Amino acid sequence: MANESVALSGSNGNNSRPETIVIINCVLNVPLLITALIGNTLMLAAILRTPSLRSPSTILLCSLAVSDLLVGSVVHPLYISHEITKNASLHPVLLTTAFAACGVSLLTMTTISVDRFLALQYHMRYPNLMTTHRVMYASATIWFISFVSSLSYFWSRNAYYSSIVANIVICLLISTACYIRIFRTVRLHQLQIHVQQQAVERLNSAESNQNMQHSKKSAINTFIFYIVTIMCYTPMFIQMSILAIYPQFWTNAWNFTDTLAFMNSSINPVLFCWRLRELRAAVTKTARHMFCKQTEEN
């Protein structure tokens, strides 16, 4: 869902781009490429190697890791290659792949926000609502919608930009609604626990404190995920909104919104490992196992 400015740059003349912009974008994308590859590979391997992590919710994490891995292994190299070579034949592959991969990532993050809302709001019915079959169906639908939408590039440039804007707006609106409800639910639970603490014996207060801490952590996690998503995709939304109406307003500065959208695929594995203790432990164990295995082979 990025690199749309590349297409416009090709139509406006590649020779007009300052060399400094090309160098800066390439330099920024190289470490992001490495982080996306290593982080998402480790997260995917850790989930597959750890039976205790396997649940309907982790299917979404696997889908997210695969899409972010696609950004690191395909989109970043294509972007860097285009920036360096100015090869116009890379445009179709680059634009459709970037839209599809980043689109899956954004839609999956939105689905995770819905999943977290359902887990808090309907915690008693949650196992029946989020079954493995439903999550797999939702993930397959996300991939299908993203790849089909990316093909709008071959139909109309405005349709392509409009599809990106629509996807970003829908995802951010759904995520915003879910996170607002999550915050209200957690706040209500905290008030209820506070009332219970005053009514029950000290023996039960420890459990209440634990529940309150869990609720606070859940609220902080969802808030952090939401803020990072907003920061990465809002500039892209602004860019696409302007270019869909006024394509002549393309400037070299738009290239940085592409890189910022790609950055989300590098941040996601770090963010999830930081905030989810079990996943962090599994990733650390997997990394140690892979490093030790490589050392023994050498």
C-alpha positions in Angstrom: 0.0 0.0 0.0 2.9 2.2 -0.7 5.3 3.4 -3.4 2.5 5.0 -5.3 4.6 8.1 -5.6 7.0 6.1 -7.7 4.5 5.8 -10.5 4.0 9.5 -10.6 7.7 10.1 -10.5 8.1 8.0 -13.6 5.5 10.1 -15.4 7.0 13.4 -14.3 10.5 12.5 -15.3 13.1 10.5 -13.4 15.9 12.9 -14.0 14.2 15.5 -11.9 14.7 13.6 -8.6 17.7 14.9 -6.6 20.3 12.2 -6.0 20.1 13.0 -2.2 16.5 11.8 -2.1 17.5 8.5 -3.8 20.4 8.0 -1.4 18.4 8.8 1.7 15.6 6.5 0.8 17.9 3.6 0.0 19.8 4.1 3.2 16.6 4.2 5.2 15.2 1.1 3.5 18.2 -1.1 4.0 18.1 -1.4 7.8 14.3 -1.7 7.6 14.6 -4.6 5.1 17.0 -6.4 7.5 14.8 -5.8 10.5 11.7 -7.0 8.7 13.3 -10.2 7.5 14.9 -11.1 10.8 12.1 -10.0 13.1 9.2 -11.6 11.1 11.1 -14.8 10.4 11.9 -15.3 14.1 8.3 -14.5 15.1 6.8 -16.9 12.6 9.3 -19.6 13.5 8.7 -19.1 17.2 4.9 -19.4 16.8 5.2 -22.6 14.7 7.7 -24.2 17.1 5.8 -23.4 20.3 2.5 -25.4 20.7 1.4 -23.3 23.7 1.2 -20.2 21.4 -1.1 -21.9 18.9 -4.6 -20.4 19.1 -7.0 -18.7 16.8 -5.4 -15.3 17.7 -2.0 -16.5 16.7 -3.2 -17.3 13.2 -3.6 -13.6 12.8 -0.1 -13.0 14.1 1.2 -15.6 11.5 -0.7 -13.9 8.7 0.8 -10.5 9.8 4.3 -12.0 10.0 4.0 -13.5 6.5 2.7 -10.2 5.0 5.5 -8.2 6.8 8.0 -10.8 5.6 6.8 -10.2 2.1 7.4 -6.5 2.5 11.0 -7.2 3.7 11.9 -9.8 1.1 10.1 -8.4 -2.0 8.9 -4.8 -1.6 12.0 -3.3 0.0 14.4 -4.8 -2.6 12.1 -3.7 -5.4 11.8 -0.2 -4.0 15.6 0.1 -3.6 16.2 -1.2 -7.1 13.8 1.2 -8.6 15.3 4.1 -6.7 18.7 3.2 -8.0 18.0 2.1 -11.6 14.9 4.2 -12.4 13.6 1.2 -14.3 10.1 1.9 -15.4 9.4 -1.8 -15.9 9.5 -2.3 -12.2 6.5 0.0 -11.6 3.7 -2.5 -12.1 5.3 -5.3 -10.0 6.4 -2.8 -7.3 3.1 -1.0 -7.0 0.9 -4.1 -7.0 3.1 -6.0 -4.6 3.5 -3.1 -2.2 -0.2 -2.4 -2.1 -1.0 -6.1 -1.6 1.6 -6.8 1.1 1.1 -3.5 3.1 -2.7 -3.9 2.6 -2.6 -7.3 4.2 -0.5 -6.0 7.1 -2.9 -3.1 7.8 -6.0 -5.2 7.4 -4.6 -7.8 9.7 -3.7 -5.2 12.4 -7.3 -4.0 12.1 -8.6 -7.5 12.6 -6.3 -8.0 15.6 -7.9 -4.8 17.1 -11.4 -6.4 16.6 -10.1 -9.6 18.1 -8.9 -7.8 21.2 -12.2 -6.0 21.5 -14.2 -9.2 21.3 -11.9 -10.9 23.9 -12.6 -8.1 26.4 -16.2 -7.3 25.6 -17.4 -10.9 25.2 -14.8 -12.8 27.2 -17.3 -15.6 28.2 -18.4 -16.2 24.6 -15.0 -15.4 23.0 -13.9 -19.0 22.4 -17.1 -19.6 20.4 -16.9 -16.3 18.5 -13.2 -16.6 17.4 -12.8 -20.1 16.3 -9.9 -21.4 14.2 -12.1 -21.9 11.2 -13.4 -18.3 11.3 -10.0 -16.8 11.8 -8.5 -18.7 8.9 -11.5 -17.7 6.7 -10.9 -14.0 7.8 -7.2 -14.2 7.0 -7.8 -15.8 3.6 -10.4 -13.1 2.8 -7.9 -10.3 3.8 -5.3 -11.7 1.4 -7.8 -12.1 -1.4 -9.2 -8.5 -1.0 -5.7 -7.0 -0.8 -4.4 -8.7 -3.9 -7.5 -8.0 -5.9 -7.5 -4.4 -4.9 -3.9 -4.0 -5.9 -4.8 -4.9 -9.5 -6.8 -1.7 -9.7 -3.5 -0.1 -10.8 -4.0 -1.7 -14.3 -7.4 -0.3 -14.5 -7.1 3.4 -13.5 -4.5 5.4 -11.6 -7.2 7.3 -9.7 -8.9 4.0 -8.8 -5.6 2.8 -7.5 -5.2 5.8 -5.3 -8.8 5.8 -4.2 -8.6 2.1 -3.2 -5.6 2.9 -1.0 -7.3 5.9 0.6 -10.5 3.8 1.2 -8.6 0.9 2.8 -6.6 3.2 5.1 -9.7 5.1 6.1 -11.8 2.0 6.8 -9.0 0.3 8.7 -8.2 3.4 10.9 -11.9 4.0 11.6 -12.5 0.4 12.7 -9.4 0.4 14.8 -10.3 3.7 16.4 -13.8 2.5 17.3 -12.4 -0.8 18.7 -9.7 0.9 20.8 -12.2 3.4 22.2 -14.4 0.6 23.2 -11.5 -1.3 24.6 -10.4 1.7 26.7 -14.0 2.1 28.1 -14.3 -1.6 28.9 -10.9 -1.7 30.7 -11.9 1.5 32.6 -15.2 -0.1 33.6 -13.4 -3.2 34.8 -11.0 -1.2 36.8 -13.8 0.6 38.5 -15.6 -2.7 39.3 -12.4 -4.2 40.7 -11.9 -1.1 42.8 -15.3 -1.5 44.3 -14.8 -5.2 44.9 -11.5 -4.5 46.7 -13.3 -2.4 49.2 -15.9 -5.1 49.8 -13.9 -8.4 49.9 -11.3 -9.7 52.3 -7.6 -9.1 51.9 -7.2 -12.7 50.8 -9.0 -11.9 47.5 -7.5 -8.5 47.0 -4.3 -9.9 45.5 -6.4 -11.6 42.7 -8.2 -8.3 42.2 -4.9 -6.4 41.9 -3.7 -9.0 39.4 -6.8 -8.6 37.3 -6.4 -4.8 37.4 -2.8 -5.0 36.3 -3.8 -7.3 33.4 -6.5 -4.9 32.3 -4.1 -2.0 32.4 -1.5 -3.9 30.4 -4.1 -4.8 27.8 -5.2 -1.2 27.5 -1.5 0.0 27.2 -0.7 -2.7 24.5 -3.7 -1.8 22.3 -3.0 1.9 22.7 0.6 1.4 21.6 -0.3 -0.7 18.6 -2.9 1.9 17.6 -0.6 4.8 17.8 2.1 3.1 15.8 -0.4 2.2 13.0 -1.6 5.8 12.9 1.9 7.2 12.7 2.9 4.9 9.9 -0.2 5.2 7.7 -1.5 8.7 8.2 1.1 10.3 6.0 0.3 7.8 3.3 -3.4 8.6 3.6 -2.6 12.3 3.2 -0.3 11.7 0.2 -2.9 9.5 -1.6 -5.7 11.8 -0.9 -3.8 14.7 -2.5 -2.5 12.8 -5.4 -5.9 11.3 -6.2 -7.3 14.8 -6.7 -4.2 16.7 -7.7 -1.6 14.3 -9.3 0.4 17.3 -10.5 1.3 18.1 -6.8 3.8 15.2 -6.6 7.1 16.2 -5.0 10.2 14.3 -4.0 9.2 14.5 -0.4 6.4 12.0 -1.0 9.0 9.2 -1.2 9.4 9.3 2.6 5.7 8.4 3.2 6.4 5.2 1.3 9.3 4.3 3.5 7.3 5.2 6.6 4.5 2.8 5.6 7.1 0.1 5.0 8.5 0.8 8.4 5.4 -0.6 10.0 6.4 -4.1 8.8 9.7 -3.8 10.7 8.1 -2.4 13.9 5.4 -5.0 14.2 7.5 -8.0 15.3 9.5 -5.8 17.7 6.3 -4.3 19.1 4.6 -7.7 19.6 7.6 -9.3 21.2 8.1 -6.3 23.5 4.5 -6.3 24.7 3.7 -10.1 24.7 5.9 -11.9 27.2 5.1 -15.5 26.0 5.9 -14.5 22.4 9.1 -12.7 23.5 10.2 -15.8 25.4 9.5 -18.1 22.4 11.3 -15.8 20.0 14.3 -15.6 22.3 14.4 -19.4 22.6 14.1 -19.8 18.8 16.8 -17.3 18.1 19.2 -19.0 20.6 18.4 -22.4 19.0 19.0 -21.1 15.5 22.3 -19.4 16.5 23.6 -22.5 18.4 22.7 -24.7 15.5 24.5 -22.4 13.0 27.5 -22.3 15.4 27.7 -26.1 15.6 27.5 -26.4 11.8 30.4 -24.0 11.5 
